């Protein structure tokens, strides 16, 4: 049995632990720069724009989380939910926590008149891809995710002259 509830400030250490676990699973164990203070501020500071839901088992133990924020569809004219992270601890997978978290977000979208819930998944993550397909999600064929970050972001954002900026490869 999965119980879904909004995250509270008390959950920050568990969320950050699971963010690190997710980074390890996604083969980026040293990529997390987030801190408890940063997470506390973004989730529970003045005017939060990032939200989290927690999945607990029947004994009240945290088994997973979903972290999300609003996006906007210019075509639909309404908001949607962008799911940044959905994570369930390895020992709790297959118990319905991931499905319950995703259903929770779908319900939020429906209650608020949002057009969609969307997210990215790594191409090699077959277990997650298969799970998403089972719940009715579909891949956005023909679309690629682009990211401007690190040195490329700094160079491009700093150059207001309109001249070309050399390409910098970043992950």
Secondary structure, DSSP 4 states (H G I P E B T S, - for coil): --EEEE--GGGHHHHHHHHHHHHHHTT-TT-----HHHHHHHHHSTT---EEEEEE-TTS-EEEEEEEEEEEETTTTEEEEEEEEEEE-GGGTTSSHHHHHHHHHHHHHHHHT---EEE---TT-HHHHHHHHHTT----TT-------HHHHHHHHH--S----------
